[in-house]
Amino acid sequence: MTPGTGVDWVAIHGNAIVSDYSNPVNIEYTSMGAVVKPKNNLTGTFHVPIPSAPNGNTKIKTLRIREDEDLATVSRIQIHYGRNLVYNQDITARDLNIENLQMSTHFFPPQVQEGEIGHAFCVTATVLFEEPDSKITVCSLGMLFCDT
């Protein structure tokens, strides 16, 4: 395999997401994913836990979210590695294709050493809802890790 190419996809099904405590959303879990709706106002945040890559790498090349929007858009993506915020991007374009969000230029902590426990990742997404009946259905979320 060519150095720098992705070697490991790690993905979580949409029904694994959880609501944020301070900016909550309503979540209805289904076999096809999670339906996220506004709770207290027309913005809300959810979190998605992602395990570390099987190869121990912590450098993310791509983040993909498979979702369907109905009068709602993702406005911010954050990624935490353990306690560290390692990526933060405000999304301003309504038609942004977040399935190809490139992460390869960002620094991440070094690889986990053999026999040691690593940290998992947490992807945090903030959603803007246009009206109280708006929703976003998250089917899956995954990361492609680099090999170097």
DRENLUMPA-882927 format. One record per residue: residue number from 1; residue in one letter; x, y, z of N, C-alpha, C in turn. Coordinates in nm, 4 decimals. Example, Ala and Ser with C-alpha at 12.3 -4.5 7.8 and 13.67 -1.06 7.14 Angstrom:
1:A:1.3190:-0.5690:0.7800:1.2300:-0.4500:0.7800:1.3200:-0.3300:0.7800
2:S:1.2850:-0.2250:0.7080:1.3670:-0.1060:0.7140:1.2900:0.0030:0.7870
END
This chain:
1:M:0.0835:-0.1178:0.0000:0.0000:0.0000:0.0000:0.0878:0.1239:0.0000
2:T:0.0485:0.2253:-0.0715:0.1242:0.3488:-0.0812:0.1247:0.4226:0.0522
3:P:0.2428:0.4684:0.0989:0.2472:0.5435:0.2243:0.1528:0.6626:0.2198
4:G:0.0849:0.6871:0.3328:-0.0052:0.8007:0.3433:-0.1474:0.7716:0.2997
5:T:-0.1720:0.6524:0.2479:-0.3085:0.6189:0.2088:-0.3818:0.5598:0.3281
6:G:-0.5128:0.5629:0.3227:-0.5915:0.5114:0.4333:-0.5825:0.3614:0.4440
7:V:-0.5739:0.3128:0.5653:-0.5653:0.1697:0.5857:-0.6755:0.1153:0.6739
8:D:-0.7436:0.1980:0.7449:-0.8444:0.1488:0.8374:-0.9650:0.2406:0.8434
9:W:-1.0817:0.1836:0.8163:-1.2084:0.2520:0.8402:-1.2602:0.2051:0.9745
10:V:-1.3061:0.2974:1.0550:-1.3768:0.2647:1.1782:-1.5091:0.3376:1.1700
11:A:-1.6194:0.2643:1.1863:-1.7511:0.3261:1.1724:-1.8418:0.2853:1.2875
12:I:-1.9353:0.3732:1.3166:-2.0364:0.3503:1.4201:-2.1731:0.3702:1.3559
13:H:-2.2669:0.2842:1.3904:-2.4037:0.2979:1.3414:-2.4668:0.4203:1.4067
14:G:-2.5577:0.4839:1.3363:-2.6205:0.6066:1.3837:-2.6921:0.5940:1.5164
15:N:-2.7411:0.4749:1.5500:-2.8151:0.4648:1.6756:-2.7243:0.4624:1.7989
16:A:-2.5937:0.4846:1.7803:-2.5003:0.4942:1.8930:-2.4815:0.6385:1.9397
17:I:-2.5424:0.7364:1.8716:-2.5200:0.8763:1.9098:-2.5959:0.9108:2.0376
18:V:-2.5441:1.0123:2.1081:-2.6066:1.0573:2.2325:-2.6223:1.2092:2.2296
19:S:-2.7203:1.2568:2.3003:-2.7477:1.4002:2.3082:-2.6486:1.4693:2.4008
20:D:-2.6202:1.5956:2.3705:-2.5370:1.6792:2.4557:-2.6173:1.7213:2.5790
21:Y:-2.5499:1.7406:2.6907:-2.6172:1.7795:2.8136:-2.6611:1.9259:2.8117
22:S:-2.5702:2.0149:2.7700:-2.6005:2.1577:2.7797:-2.6736:2.2141:2.6578
23:N:-2.6690:2.1441:2.5441:-2.7398:2.1881:2.4235:-2.8106:2.0650:2.3642
24:P:-2.9117:2.0126:2.4348:-2.9676:1.8823:2.4002:-3.0539:1.8791:2.2740
25:V:-3.0674:1.7590:2.2214:-3.1581:1.7279:2.1112:-3.2432:1.6093:2.1531
26:N:-3.3561:1.5923:2.0886:-3.4346:1.4700:2.1055:-3.3830:1.3683:2.0051
27:I:-3.3650:1.2444:2.0492:-3.3164:1.1390:1.9612:-3.4129:1.0219:1.9670
28:E:-3.4575:0.9798:1.8496:-3.5409:0.8600:1.8373:-3.4562:0.7556:1.7657
29:Y:-3.4337:0.6435:1.8318:-3.3479:0.5398:1.7768:-3.4295:0.4424:1.6926
30:T:-3.3768:0.4098:1.5747:-3.4415:0.3141:1.4864:-3.3365:0.2150:1.4384
31:S:-3.3809:0.1111:1.3709:-3.2856:0.0137:1.3178:-3.2025:0.0713:1.2043
32:M:-3.2481:0.1806:1.1446:-3.1761:0.2425:1.0329:-3.0870:0.3585:1.0766
33:G:-3.0947:0.3977:1.2024:-3.0147:0.5095:1.2508:-3.0888:0.5864:1.3579
34:A:-3.0424:0.7073:1.3836:-3.1027:0.7921:1.4862:-3.1648:0.9141:1.4208
35:V:-3.2870:0.9441:1.4600:-3.3562:1.0627:1.4117:-3.3376:1.1708:1.5181
36:V:-3.2698:1.2787:1.4790:-3.2361:1.3868:1.5710:-3.3287:1.5046:1.5439
37:K:-3.3958:1.5515:1.6506:-3.4906:1.6618:1.6400:-3.4591:1.7669:1.7462
38:P:-3.5045:1.8906:1.7269:-3.4789:1.9933:1.8283:-3.5503:1.9605:1.9588
39:K:-3.4895:2.0062:2.0693:-3.5504:1.9827:2.1995:-3.5951:2.1137:2.2633
40:N:-3.5018:2.2000:2.3015:-3.5356:2.3246:2.3708:-3.5407:2.4453:2.2781
41:N:-3.4643:2.4406:2.1703:-3.4600:2.5525:2.0759:-3.4207:2.4968:1.9396
42:L:-3.3914:2.5834:1.8449:-3.3656:2.5389:1.7085:-3.2176:2.5105:1.6811
43:T:-3.1436:2.4819:1.7852:-3.0070:2.4329:1.7718:-2.9875:2.3221:1.8739
44:G:-2.9003:2.2298:1.8417:-2.8740:2.1195:1.9337:-2.7449:2.0488:1.8958
45:T:-2.6935:1.9718:1.9891:-2.5649:1.9058:1.9699:-2.5764:1.7588:2.0076
46:F:-2.5087:1.6740:1.9290:-2.4997:1.5322:1.9647:-2.3557:1.4860:1.9523
47:H:-2.3261:1.3737:2.0178:-2.1916:1.3175:2.0224:-2.1935:1.1751:1.9681
48:V:-2.0847:1.1377:1.9013:-2.0714:1.0031:1.8454:-1.9369:0.9469:1.8894
49:P:-1.9362:0.8408:1.9719:-1.8092:0.7790:2.0108:-1.7552:0.6921:1.8974
50:I:-1.6257:0.7063:1.8705:-1.5598:0.6272:1.7665:-1.4370:0.5618:1.8305
51:P:-1.4230:0.4299:1.8207:-1.3034:0.3655:1.8771:-1.1783:0.4024:1.7986
52:S:-1.0644:0.3810:1.8592:-0.9375:0.4013:1.7899:-0.9247:0.3030:1.6755
53:A:-0.8399:0.3364:1.5802:-0.8162:0.2494:1.4650:-0.7469:0.1209:1.5087
54:P:-0.7802:0.0084:1.4474:-0.7143:-0.1182:1.4828:-0.5628:-0.1146:1.4646
55:N:-0.5131:-0.0336:1.3716:-0.3683:-0.0268:1.3504:-0.2999:0.0689:1.4474
56:G:-0.3743:0.1297:1.5412:-0.3160:0.2188:1.6406:-0.2943:0.3609:1.5932
57:N:-0.3239:0.3898:1.4680:-0.3001:0.5232:1.4147:-0.4027:0.6212:1.4696
58:T:-0.3613:0.7457:1.4869:-0.4515:0.8498:1.5364:-0.4668:0.9635:1.4368
59:K:-0.4124:0.9493:1.3171:-0.4234:1.0548:1.2160:-0.5400:1.0235:1.1231
60:I:-0.6402:1.1102:1.1242:-0.7613:1.0885:1.0459:-0.7451:1.1516:0.9094
61:K:-0.7778:1.0757:0.8070:-0.7747:1.1296:0.6710:-0.9115:1.1828:0.6301
62:T:-1.0153:1.1082:0.6606:-1.1498:1.1455:0.6163:-1.2518:1.1160:0.7253
63:L:-1.3481:1.2040:0.7377:-1.4640:1.1834:0.8242:-1.5858:1.1801:0.7336
64:R:-1.6667:1.0766:0.7475:-1.7890:1.0681:0.6674:-1.9088:1.0504:0.7585
65:I:-2.0098:1.1280:0.7290:-2.1371:1.1136:0.7997:-2.2430:1.0839:0.6947
66:R:-2.3069:0.9716:0.7081:-2.4177:0.9377:0.6191:-2.5459:0.9785:0.6903
67:E:-2.6124:1.0777:0.6329:-2.7315:1.1315:0.6986:-2.8273:1.1878:0.5952
68:D:-2.9515:1.2028:0.6367:-3.0560:1.2653:0.5569:-3.1082:1.3843:0.6345
69:E:-3.1173:1.4978:0.5681:-3.1617:1.6207:0.6333:-3.3025:1.6576:0.5895
70:D:-3.3803:1.7060:0.6843:-3.5126:1.7582:0.6562:-3.5254:1.8908:0.7315
71:L:-3.4902:2.0007:0.6617:-3.4918:2.1351:0.7184:-3.3975:2.1474:0.8376
72:A:-3.2812:2.0821:0.8281:-3.1792:2.0890:0.9319:-3.0426:2.0737:0.8667
73:T:-2.9422:2.1398:0.9228:-2.8060:2.1291:0.8697:-2.7059:2.1181:0.9842
74:V:-2.5975:2.0460:0.9596:-2.4874:2.0408:1.0542:-2.4090:2.1704:1.0395
75:S:-2.3879:2.2421:1.1513:-2.3202:2.3722:1.1450:-2.1791:2.3707:1.2028
76:R:-2.1451:2.2683:1.2794:-2.0110:2.2587:1.3374:-1.9753:2.1125:1.3606
77:I:-1.8495:2.0812:1.3332:-1.7941:1.9490:1.3635:-1.6746:1.9691:1.4548
78:Q:-1.6691:1.8943:1.5627:-1.5536:1.8906:1.6516:-1.5133:1.7462:1.6712
79:I:-1.3841:1.7234:1.6885:-1.3354:1.5888:1.7188:-1.2470:1.5979:1.8424
80:H:-1.2778:1.5135:1.9391:-1.1965:1.5018:2.0597:-1.1241:1.3673:2.0560
81:Y:-0.9993:1.3678:2.0997:-0.9227:1.2446:2.1174:-0.8876:1.2392:2.2653
82:G:-0.9553:1.1512:2.3387:-0.9424:1.1558:2.4840:-0.9970:1.2890:2.5323
83:R:-0.9181:1.3611:2.6087:-0.9606:1.4917:2.6618:-0.9265:1.6080:2.5696
84:N:-0.8561:1.5818:2.4613:-0.8056:1.6890:2.3761:-0.8971:1.7181:2.2580
85:L:-0.9294:1.8457:2.2380:-0.9989:1.8886:2.1174:-0.8943:1.8942:2.0072
86:V:-0.9076:1.8068:1.9059:-0.8056:1.7985:1.8012:-0.8536:1.8519:1.6675
87:Y:-0.9824:1.8818:1.6565:-1.0335:1.9380:1.5314:-1.1615:2.0145:1.5607
88:N:-1.1767:2.1296:1.4943:-1.2949:2.2122:1.5132:-1.3195:2.2880:1.3838
89:Q:-1.4354:2.2668:1.3221:-1.4667:2.3373:1.1986:-1.6119:2.3829:1.1995
90:D:-1.6309:2.5145:1.1816:-1.7650:2.5665:1.1585:-1.7988:2.5427:1.0127
91:I:-1.9188:2.5003:0.9879:-1.9640:2.4725:0.8522:-2.0669:2.5783:0.8172
92:T:-2.0381:2.6578:0.7159:-2.1279:2.7676:0.6824:-2.2072:2.7429:0.5546
93:A:-2.1581:2.6584:0.4648:-2.2280:2.6333:0.3388:-2.3397:2.5320:0.3618
94:R:-2.4599:2.5709:0.3256:-2.5741:2.4817:0.3471:-2.5624:2.3539:0.2664
95:D:-2.5005:2.3607:0.1491:-2.4917:2.2426:0.0641:-2.3580:2.1697:0.0777
96:L:-2.2842:2.1939:0.1887:-2.1557:2.1289:0.2090:-2.1722:1.9778:0.2157
97:N:-2.0911:1.9071:0.1414:-2.0924:1.7618:0.1432:-1.9970:1.7157:0.2516
98:I:-2.0486:1.6821:0.3684:-1.9624:1.6448:0.4796:-1.9141:1.5009:0.4691
99:E:-1.9516:1.4310:0.3629:-1.9005:1.2954:0.3441:-1.7546:1.2937:0.3021
100:N:-1.6985:1.4046:0.2601:-1.5589:1.4094:0.2176:-1.4799:1.5160:0.2925
101:L:-1.5021:1.5287:0.4190:-1.4328:1.6258:0.5023:-1.2909:1.5762:0.5264
102:Q:-1.1924:1.6385:0.4643:-1.0530:1.5930:0.4723:-0.9898:1.6380:0.6038
103:M:-0.9276:1.5459:0.6727:-0.8675:1.5728:0.8027:-0.7166:1.5514:0.8023
104:S:-0.6566:1.5162:0.6907:-0.5188:1.4679:0.6886:-0.4156:1.5737:0.7239
105:T:-0.4472:1.6998:0.7171:-0.3478:1.8034:0.7435:-0.3407:1.8425:0.8903
106:H:-0.4189:1.7809:0.9751:-0.4231:1.8204:1.1155:-0.3370:1.7283:1.2009
107:F:-0.2751:1.7851:1.3031:-0.1881:1.7093:1.3916:-0.2704:1.6319:1.4939
108:F:-0.2309:1.5092:1.5163:-0.2917:1.4266:1.6186:-0.1827:1.3685:1.7063
109:P:-0.2137:1.3296:1.8283:-0.1132:1.2691:1.9153:-0.0519:1.1450:1.8500
110:P:0.0652:1.1035:1.8942:0.1333:0.9891:1.8329:0.0558:0.8592:1.8506
111:Q:0.0954:0.7599:1.7757:0.0311:0.6284:1.7809:0.0395:0.5693:1.9216
112:V:-0.0567:0.4859:1.9530:-0.0594:0.4153:2.0798:0.0463:0.3055:2.0748
113:Q:0.1240:0.2938:2.1803:0.2275:0.1911:2.1864:0.1657:0.0546:2.2145
114:E:0.2289:-0.0491:2.1615:0.1791:-0.1857:2.1803:0.1661:-0.2165:2.3291
115:G:0.0556:-0.2776:2.3648:0.0307:-0.3138:2.5039:-0.0274:-0.2024:2.5886
116:E:-0.0416:-0.0839:2.5334:-0.0955:0.0300:2.6079:-0.2396:0.0560:2.5657
117:I:-0.3156:0.1157:2.6551:-0.4520:0.1524:2.6211:-0.4500:0.2888:2.5529
118:G:-0.5275:0.3034:2.4491:-0.5349:0.4304:2.3773:-0.6579:0.5072:2.4188
119:H:-0.6835:0.6147:2.3495:-0.8032:0.6948:2.3717:-0.8965:0.6734:2.2539
120:A:-1.0228:0.6804:2.2812:-1.1206:0.6771:2.1730:-1.1438:0.8198:2.1243
121:F:-1.2107:0.8319:2.0112:-1.2471:0.9605:1.9550:-1.3932:0.9892:1.9864
122:C:-1.4275:1.1164:1.9887:-1.5664:1.1582:1.9991:-1.5886:1.2655:1.8941
123:V:-1.6827:1.2418:1.8048:-1.7208:1.3423:1.7064:-1.8429:1.4141:1.7621
124:T:-1.8353:1.5459:1.7663:-1.9453:1.6293:1.8148:-1.9993:1.7093:1.6974
125:A:-2.1292:1.7027:1.6775:-2.1929:1.7750:1.5673:-2.3005:1.8662:1.6239
126:T:-2.2964:1.9920:1.5828:-2.4008:2.0874:1.6190:-2.4925:2.1045:1.4990
127:V:-2.6216:2.0972:1.5234:-2.7215:2.1020:1.4170:-2.8076:2.2265:1.4329
128:L:-2.8331:2.2927:1.3205:-2.9280:2.4039:1.3169:-3.0567:2.3546:1.2535
129:F:-3.1678:2.3702:1.3244:-3.2985:2.3294:1.2763:-3.3739:2.4531:1.2294
130:E:-3.4430:2.4434:1.1171:-3.5166:2.5580:1.0642:-3.6510:2.5785:1.1327
131:E:-3.7107:2.4731:1.1820:-3.8403:2.4822:1.2488:-3.8537:2.3675:1.3475
132:P:-3.9517:2.3723:1.4368:-3.9658:2.2684:1.5390:-3.9850:2.1268:1.4841
133:D:-4.0357:2.1129:1.3613:-4.0552:1.9806:1.3027:-3.9357:1.9329:1.2200
134:S:-3.8281:2.0101:1.2171:-3.7092:1.9720:1.1413:-3.6433:1.8496:1.2035
135:K:-3.5642:1.7791:1.1219:-3.4937:1.6619:1.1744:-3.3763:1.6289:1.0844
136:I:-3.2841:1.5526:1.1407:-3.1738:1.4962:1.0653:-3.1625:1.3504:1.1083
137:T:-3.1525:1.2606:1.0116:-3.1407:1.1183:1.0414:-2.9967:1.0752:1.0145
138:V:-2.9278:1.0309:1.1185:-2.7887:0.9876:1.1073:-2.7872:0.8354:1.0934
139:C:-2.7412:0.7887:0.9777:-2.7345:0.6439:0.9511:-2.6044:0.5842:1.0021
140:S:-2.4913:0.6506:0.9756:-2.3623:0.6030:1.0235:-2.2610:0.7152:1.0191
141:L:-2.1551:0.6979:1.0932:-2.0457:0.7931:1.0955:-1.9170:0.7121:1.1020
142:G:-1.8210:0.7469:1.0167:-1.6969:0.6723:1.0148:-1.5760:0.7591:0.9894
143:M:-1.4599:0.7066:1.0234:-1.3323:0.7751:1.0008:-1.2403:0.6820:0.9256
144:L:-1.1673:0.7391:0.8315:-1.0617:0.6675:0.7598:-0.9303:0.7162:0.8174
145:F:-0.8496:0.6242:0.8707:-0.7216:0.6588:0.9310:-0.6093:0.6355:0.8318
146:C:-0.5071:0.7203:0.8385:-0.3888:0.7067:0.7532:-0.2974:0.5987:0.8088
147:D:-0.2038:0.5541:0.7270:-0.1086:0.4528:0.7737:0.0217:0.5145:0.8226
148:T:0.0381:0.6448:0.8077:0.1600:0.7095:0.8570:0.1255:0.8352:0.9336
END
